[in-house]
């Protein structure tokens, strides 16, 4: 339970600092992920994904702590509660600046994650088109089925159909 504005300011400063540090690390992990995606380096992609997931979990934990802190205060978790809390405990405006810096880094992370998602979607589209080409080419081929008869498709299956 928060006992006063100074205690609230200390806890918020710790939270905002943690969010900023986590967002900076997450931005770096997202850059590693993008590099791995564009180079096709599966090992680097796996490493970056593991790192990214750990940082996202950490960020979610910090967000839960922030929500708990807000719930423990009279302002609650209304959309305007953070500004109310900051006006109560942030005399010099330093917490608001730290909060804004963390929020800006988080937005950068969201944008980087969206860019990486677009790369994945683009690659997925290429794979789908290649599979369609192979599937279409396969239907025109003369093959032999299990009974030894030849014909278009002769009862064989594509490897992708397993």
C-alpha positions as CSV (number, residue, x, y, z in Angstrom):
1,X,0.0,0.0,0.0
2,X,1.3,3.4,-0.9
3,X,1.6,5.7,2.1
4,X,2.4,9.0,0.4
5,X,3.6,10.9,-2.7
6,X,7.3,10.2,-2.0
7,X,6.8,6.5,-1.8
8,X,4.6,6.6,-4.9
9,X,7.3,8.6,-6.8
10,X,10.0,6.1,-5.8
11,X,8.0,3.2,-7.0
12,X,7.0,4.9,-10.3
13,X,10.6,5.9,-10.9
14,X,11.6,2.3,-10.5
15,X,8.8,1.1,-12.8
16,X,9.4,3.7,-15.5
17,X,13.1,3.1,-15.5
18,X,12.5,-0.7,-15.8
19,X,10.1,-0.2,-18.6
20,X,12.6,2.1,-20.4
21,X,15.5,-0.4,-20.0
22,X,13.3,-3.3,-21.1
23,X,12.1,-1.4,-24.1
24,X,15.6,-0.5,-25.2
25,X,16.7,-4.1,-24.9
26,X,13.5,-5.2,-26.7
27,X,14.2,-2.8,-29.5
28,X,17.7,-4.3,-29.9
29,X,16.2,-7.8,-29.9
30,X,13.7,-6.8,-32.6
31,X,16.6,-5.4,-34.7
32,X,18.4,-8.8,-34.3
33,X,15.2,-10.5,-35.3
34,X,14.8,-8.3,-38.4
35,X,18.4,-9.0,-39.4
36,X,17.9,-12.7,-39.0
37,X,14.7,-12.6,-41.0
38,X,16.2,-10.7,-43.9
39,X,19.3,-12.9,-44.0
40,X,17.5,-16.1,-43.5
41,X,19.6,-17.1,-40.5
42,X,17.4,-19.6,-38.7
43,X,19.8,-20.0,-35.7
44,X,20.0,-16.2,-35.2
45,X,16.2,-16.0,-35.6
46,X,15.6,-18.6,-32.9
47,X,18.0,-16.7,-30.5
48,X,16.4,-13.4,-31.2
49,X,12.9,-14.8,-30.7
50,X,13.8,-16.4,-27.4
51,X,15.3,-13.0,-26.3
52,X,12.3,-11.1,-27.5
53,X,9.8,-13.4,-25.8
54,X,11.7,-13.1,-22.5
55,X,11.7,-9.3,-22.7
56,X,8.0,-9.2,-23.6
57,X,7.3,-11.3,-20.5
58,X,9.4,-8.9,-18.4
59,X,7.5,-5.9,-19.9
60,X,4.2,-7.5,-19.2
61,X,5.3,-8.0,-15.6
62,X,6.2,-4.4,-15.3
63,X,2.8,-3.4,-16.7
64,X,1.1,-5.7,-14.1
65,X,3.1,-4.0,-11.3
66,X,2.1,-0.6,-12.7
67,X,-1.6,-1.6,-12.8
68,X,-1.4,-2.9,-9.2
69,X,0.2,0.3,-8.1
70,X,-2.6,2.4,-9.7
71,X,-5.3,0.1,-8.2
72,X,-3.8,0.8,-4.8
73,X,-4.3,4.5,-5.2
74,X,-7.6,6.5,-5.0
75,X,-7.4,7.4,-8.7
76,X,-7.6,3.7,-9.7
77,X,-7.1,2.6,-13.2
78,X,-9.2,5.0,-15.2
79,X,-7.8,6.3,-18.5
80,X,-6.6,9.5,-16.8
81,X,-5.3,7.9,-13.6
82,X,-1.6,8.1,-14.5
83,X,-1.8,11.8,-15.1
84,X,-3.7,12.2,-11.8
85,X,-1.0,10.2,-9.9
86,X,1.8,12.1,-11.6
87,X,0.2,15.4,-10.6
88,X,0.0,14.1,-7.0
89,X,3.6,12.8,-6.6
90,X,5.7,14.3,-9.4
91,X,6.6,17.8,-8.1
92,X,9.4,18.6,-10.6
93,X,8.0,16.7,-13.6
94,X,10.9,14.3,-13.8
95,X,8.6,11.2,-13.5
96,X,6.4,12.5,-16.4
97,X,9.5,12.8,-18.6
98,X,10.7,9.3,-17.7
99,X,7.3,7.9,-18.3
100,X,7.1,9.7,-21.7
101,X,10.6,8.3,-22.7
102,X,9.5,4.8,-21.8
103,X,6.2,5.2,-23.7
104,X,8.1,6.4,-26.8
105,X,10.5,3.4,-26.7
106,X,7.5,1.1,-26.3
107,X,5.9,2.7,-29.4
108,X,9.2,2.1,-31.3
109,X,9.1,-1.5,-30.2
110,X,5.5,-1.9,-31.5
111,X,6.5,-0.4,-34.8
112,X,9.6,-2.6,-35.1
113,X,7.5,-5.7,-34.3
114,X,5.0,-4.7,-37.0
115,X,7.8,-4.3,-39.6
116,X,9.1,-7.7,-38.6
117,X,5.6,-9.1,-39.0
118,X,5.4,-7.7,-42.5
119,X,8.6,-9.4,-43.4
120,X,7.2,-12.7,-42.1
121,X,4.0,-12.2,-44.0
122,X,5.9,-11.4,-47.2
123,X,8.1,-14.5,-46.8
124,X,5.0,-16.6,-46.1
125,X,3.4,-15.3,-49.3
126,X,6.5,-16.3,-51.3
127,X,6.4,-19.8,-49.8
128,X,2.6,-20.1,-50.6
129,X,3.2,-19.0,-54.2
130,X,6.1,-21.5,-54.6
131,X,3.9,-24.3,-53.2
132,X,1.1,-23.3,-55.6
133,X,3.6,-23.4,-58.5
134,X,4.8,-26.9,-57.4
135,X,1.3,-28.1,-56.9
136,X,0.2,-26.8,-60.4
137,X,3.3,-28.3,-62.0
138,X,2.6,-31.6,-60.3
139,X,-0.9,-31.9,-61.7
140,X,0.5,-31.8,-65.3
141,X,3.0,-34.5,-64.7
142,X,2.6,-38.1,-65.8
143,X,3.2,-40.3,-62.7
144,X,2.7,-43.9,-61.8
145,X,0.3,-44.8,-59.0
146,X,0.5,-47.7,-56.5
147,X,-1.2,-50.0,-58.9
148,X,1.5,-49.4,-61.6
149,X,-0.9,-47.5,-64.0
150,X,0.2,-44.2,-65.4
151,X,-1.9,-41.2,-65.8
152,X,-2.0,-37.6,-64.7
153,X,-1.5,-37.8,-60.9
154,X,-1.7,-41.6,-61.0
155,X,-2.9,-41.6,-57.4
156,X,0.4,-40.2,-56.0
157,X,0.5,-37.5,-53.4
158,X,2.6,-34.4,-53.0
159,X,5.2,-34.5,-50.3
160,X,3.6,-31.4,-48.8
161,X,0.3,-33.3,-48.4
162,X,2.2,-36.0,-46.4
